[in-house]
Amino acid sequence: MYNETVMARATIEQKLDLLGEQARYDVSAPGSRPAEAIGAHQSTDCTLTGLERCIYPAAAGGRCMPVLKVLMTNACRNNCAYCALSAGTDTPRAAFRPEELAHAFIEMERRGLVQGLFLSSAIPSDADDAQALIVDTAKILRRRYGYQGYMHLKILPGASDPAIEETVRLASRVSVNLEAPSADRLARIAPDKDFSRELLGTLQKAVRHAAAVGMPSGVTTQYVAGAAGETDAELLHTSFRLYRSLGLRRVYYSAFQPVAGTPLDGLPATPEIRERRLYQADYLVRQYGFTVDELVFSADGSLPLDRDPKLAWAAAHSEFFPLEVNTAGREELLRVPGFGPVAVGRILAARRQGRLTDSRQLSFFGVRLTKAAPFITIGGRRVAGSVGQLSLLADD
């Protein structure tokens, strides 16, 4: 059972401070940090206290918005080896009542501090009991306060089918954290959890219910990257299967950070550059038509850290280049470093009006010429300065 060091008579602000700070481990946008969401609303000093520590950026509907990210409670029955909320850790415990959290959120929303809610929870005892508190908070916001904005609600491991369905009907987005790419890897960091039944099975149910109601922002999941000794190849192969078989909206990668007092507190932190490379590779699979097997991995299944995955692929496939931008197809252009889907769309539209003749046109379309130059020709001519630039094989 968890350490019952409870914050007696804690104020709303104290609960927000504790449960907002500890919600940071749930990812709402790649690389998100509290200060990034505040912008013009508040100071971006790294020593944020109070409400500012609860406000994070969330990516949804093609835009980024500030959201209140918070836990219903940090009291937990599980003994996950990496987690600050693990039952064995000596951390103060607190819990919100649905009414007080709903009121606190709506006041922040009316003051213009946040535009949405990301609500998760630890599990003190029964998963459905904990899920019911999330649902009750969402019901108060939707029905009592008439709030129709963005709500990302966490679905807890082992929640029942009716609890999942009710959560989905209230949410804009839901997520179920897989934490690891396989049952073997999960057993190393979360021995109390059943990968197939509690995690993957719950995720599959969430996807089914989300499809039934046409959930606008879909279903996501998250890994703790580096905690279980998994390789980048393992993570990305599992992600690719989830995208293909379940139609997940996003997979998030959270770089492992050791927490004092947990069994893994002596394990080195996962470098942020590894997290970045995973997101870049994931994007190639989701948006650029790559398969995981096409990506460049080292012998131990790691992505190169000294260059981004697209640049690594291009450097390994000299037979594919240079590409002529006036004749190459969309799929070919998307393989060029520095070319993104938006820039490629603009290039194809411009080609319908006439031939491209100048690299300045590509810059105007959004191409990053510092990366693209060695890999393209324009009207049969190399781009100025593109020959022999070996330094371009390192990441910007």
N, C-alpha and C positions, 0 to 999 in steps of 0.2 A: 504494500500500500504506500501511497505517496507520503512524504514528509508533511505533516499538517502544521507547518509554521504559517498560520493564517494572519493576514493583516486585519486586526480587529478594528472595527469602526472606521474603515478606510473611506475617504471621501471619493466622490466621482473622479476628481482630478488625480488622486493617487492611484486609483484603479486604471484610469486611462494611461497614466505614466508607466505603470508596471506592465499591464496587459497589452498596451500598444507597443512598447519597446520589445516585448517578447514575441510579438507577432511578426517581427522583421524576418523570421526564418521562412515564412510563406512568401513566395515570389509573386509579385503582381505585374512586373515588367522586367525585362532583362537588365541585370545590374542595378536594380532600383535601390536607392538610398533615401532616407527621409527628407533631407534638405532639397532633393531634386524636384519634389512636387510643390514646394511652397512658392517658389518664384517671387512674384511681386507681392504676395500676401504677407510674407514674414521674412525675418532675417534668415540667411542661409549659413549662419555660423555653425560650425560642427559641434559646438557644445549646446545643442538644442535641448531644452527642457520643456516639461508640460505638454500641452496639446500638440506642439509642433513635432514632437517625436513620434506621434501617431499618424502623421500625414505622409503618404507615399504616392508615387506616381503609379497609375494603373493604365495598361494599354487595352483599349476596347473600342470596337467600332471604327478603327482607323485613326483614332486620336488618343492622346495621353491626357489623363485628368488626375487631379489630386483626390485621393480617397482616404477616409478614415480606415486604417487597418488595425484590427484589434481582436483579442480573444474574448470569448465569453468567460472562460476560466483557464487558469494554468495548472489546476490540480489534475494530475494524471495517474492512471493505474499502470501504465506501461513503463518498461525499463529499456527504452531505446538508448543504445550505447553512446550516441553522438549528441543527444538532445538536452538542452538546458532545462526542459520541463520534466525530465525523467523522474519516475517515482522515487528514485534514490537520491536525487540532488537536494541540497539544503538551500532551497530558494523560498522566499515568502510566497504564499498562495493567496489568491483573491478570486472573486467571481462577481460578475454582474447579474443583476436581475434584468429580465428582458425590458421591463418598463423604464428602468433608469438608463440603460444603454441606448434604447430608442430615443429617449428624450435628449440625451447628450448629443447623439448624432444629429438630430433634427435641428438643434440649436446651432451646431457647427455649420450645418448646411445652409441655414438661414442667414448666418453671418458671412457667408461666402468663403469659408475656409476650406470646404470640401465639396466635391460634386458627386461623390459616391461612397459606398461602404464595401469593405472587404472583411467579412466576418468568419472567423474560424474558432476552434476550441480544442483544448485537451479533453481527455475522456476520464472523468473521475471514477466512474464505475460502469454503467451500462451505456453502450453507444447510442441507443435510441433516446435515452433520457437526455444525453448531451445534445443530440441532434434536435430534440424538441425545443430546447432553449434557443437555439439558432432560429428555428422556425417561428417560435413565438415572437422573437424580436422583429423578424421580417414582417409578420402579420400586423404587428402594432404600427410599423412604419407604413405599410401599404394601406391598411384599412382605417386606422385611427387618424394618422397624420396625412393620409392621401399622397404619400411620397411615391412617385412613379419613376424615379431615376434609377441609376445604376446600382445594382447589388450583386456582388460576388459572394456566394455562400459556399462554405466548405462542406463537403459530404464526408462524414467521419468513417473510418474503417469499420466494417461490419454493420453499418446501418441497415435497417430492414427495407424491403422494397416499398412499403407504404411511406416510410419516413423519407426515402429518396424522392419519391414522386411528389410529396408535399413540398419539399425543399425546391425542387425544380420548378414547380408552378409559381413560386414567389420570386425566383432569382432571375437576374439578367445573364449570369454565368455561374457555373458550378465547377468545382474541381475535386479530384480525389488524388492524394499524393501516393505514388507508387514507392517513392524513396530509393529504390534500387531496381536494376533491370531484370532481376530474376529471383527466384525463391532462394537459391543458394547464396546469392549476395545479400539478400534481405536478412537471412538468418544470422549473418555476422554482425549486423547493426541493430536489428529489431527482433530479437528472438521470440517476443510475445505475439508477433503478428503473423498471420497466415497469408502468404502472398497471393495464392490463387483465389481463396474464398473472400478474405476481408479487403484486399486491395484491388486486384485485377477484377474480381467478380463484382465488387461495388462500382468500379469504374465502368464496367460493361452495362450495368443496370442504369447508371446515370446517363450514359450515352443514349440508351434506348428511350428513357423518359424524356430527355432533352429533345430528341428527334420528334417525339409524339406531340410536343407542344410548340415546336418551332422556336426553341430558345435562341434569341438573337445573337448572343456572344459565345455560345457553344460551351464545350467541356474541355478542361485542361488538366494536366498532371504535372508532377515535379519530381526530380531526383535530387538526392544529396550527392553531388559529384565528388568522388574521392574518398568517401568514408569507408566503403566496403571493399576497396581494392579492385574495383571494376575498371575495365579499360574503356577508352573512348569508343572503340569499335562496338563493344557490348552495348553501351548506352544508345548509340546511334542506330544500331540494328533493331533494338527494341522500340525506339521511337518511330522508325520507319514502319515497323509492323503495326504500331498503334495508329499512325496516320492512315495507313492503307486499309486496315481491317475495321477500325472504329470511327474513322473520320474525325479524330481529335482536332480541336482548334489550335492548340499549342502544347508543346512540352517545354517546361522550364528546367533549367540546370542551376542549382544552387551550390556554389563552391563550399566544400566542407571547411568549417572553422572550428578548431577544438575548443571545448568549453571546460573550464576548470571544474573538477569534481566529478566528471563523467569518465567512463572506462576508456574513452578515446582521447583524453586530454593530452596525452603524450604524442599523439599522431601529428605529423606536420600538416599545416593548413594547405588546402588545395590552392595553387596559384590562381589569381584572378585571370591571368592570360589563358589558362586552360578553360575556364568557364567561357571566356570570350570565343575561343576557337570552337567549342561545342555549339554555341549559338550560331556562329558563321556556317559551320557544317550543316547544322539543322536547317538553316535558311536555304542552303543550296539544294537540299533534298525537297523542301516544301515549295520553293518558288522558282528554282532554276532547272529543274528536270534531271538533277543528278540522282544516282542511286548511291547507297552507302558503299557498295563494293567498288565504285569508281573512285572514291576518295583515297587520298594518300595517307597511309598509316605506317608507322615504324613497325619493326618486328614484334614489339610488345603490345601492339594495338593502340598506340597513342597517335594523336594528330601532331604534326609538327608545330612547335611553339614559336619558331622563328619566322614563320610566314603564314598568311591566312590560307585556308584550305583550297580556295579557288586558285590562288597563285601557285600553290604547291602542285595542283593538278596540271596547270598550264605548263609549269617548268618540266613536268614529267612527260609531256606529250608534245614535243617539238614538231612531230609530224603533222599536227593539226593546224599549225601556224606558219606564216601569217595569214590572217583572214582578210579578204577584201570586203570592206564595209558596204560597198554598193551591190554586192551579189549574195552575200552570206544570208542564210535563213535565220529566223528568230532563235531557234534552238542553238545554232552555231554561235550567234552573237552573244547569247547568254553565257557562253563558256569563256568569253574574253574577260580577263581581269579588268576591273574598272567600269564594266558595262553592267547596269542593273535593269530590271524589267521596265521601269519608266523610261529610261534613256533609250532602250531598244525599241520600245513602242514609238517614241518620237522619231527615231532614225527610220523605221519602216514607213511611217507616215510621210516623212520628208522625201523619201525615195520615190514615192508615188507622184511627187511633183517634179522630180528631176534628180540628177546625179549629185552626190556629195563630192565636193572638191577641196575642202579646207578643214584642217583639224579644229579650227575655231568653231565650226558648225557643231562638231562633236562636243566640245566644251559647253556650248550653249544648250545642248540637249541634256547635259548632266553627266557626260562621260568623264571619268577621272583619268585624264591623259597620262599622268605620271605613272599609272599602272598599265594602261592599255597600249601605250605607244609601241613597245617591242613586239606586240602580237597582231598588229593590223597593218593594212595598206589602204590608202585612199586613192582611187583611180590608178591603182598599180604602183603607187609610190609609197615608200616608207615614210612614216611621220618623222619630222626632223628631230634628231637627238635620240632616236630609238635604238640605234645599233650599238651593241656592246654594253648596254646598261645593266651589268650584272647585279648592281645594287638594288635594282627593282625587284629582285627575287626575295628581298627581305620585306617584312611588313612595314607599312607606313607608321 
